[in-house]
Amino acid sequence: MGIAGSLREGSLNRALLAAAVELAPGGMTIVPYEGLADIPMYNGDIDTDELRPASVVDLKRRIAEADALLILSPEYNYSIPGVLKNAIDWASRPGYKSVLGGKPAAIGGASGGGIGTARMQVHLREVLYATLVRVMPHPGLLVGVAQTKFADGKLTDESTRQFLTTFLADFQKYAAGQQG
């Protein structure tokens, strides 16, 4: 399951996820999740089987059915976008029994800044560890100065495409338990 932590249609991270779908190695299928905008702000009062919003039930079902998670996100104010953190908060309940526990994941992101999404990835890694996600031990997919690497919503920079291809092959091995 692929999650882009941005709601913008023209998001570079949505474009990066589309490139990941295109460049996935044989045996790996990345299914993008498009429901982030439908998830309400987390509220423990409605986090019950009777009241939980359908969008949250769908998110949790999709995560449970996925073999692994690929999370590609922008960096907002040196951290995780609120919409992504909110989805993680919903998916992480109930604690120690959530659909996230034990799920392999890889993280990355694209940004116009020179260091990509490095600071966001540090925060995201910590949040995911708290939910018992098995985050791939990798420096992450950092696509800096991203506006120069995409054209018309497509990843065109050849060295970034090659790095993404290698990153996905490493993730496939990690998710299968062959490394890490």
Salt bridges, closest charged atoms under 4 A:
GLU9 OE2 - ARG14 NH2 3.77
GLU22 OE2 - ARG161 NH2 2.62
GLU34 OE1 - ARG14 NH2 2.94
ASP47 OD1 - ARG52 NE 2.64
ASP49 OD1 - ARG52 NH1 2.96
ASP58 OD1 - ARG61 NH2 2.66
ASP58 OD2 - ARG62 NE 2.87
GLU65 OE1 - ARG61 NH1 3.02
GLU75 OE2 - ARG119 NE 2.89
ASP89 OD1 - LYS85 NZ 2.62
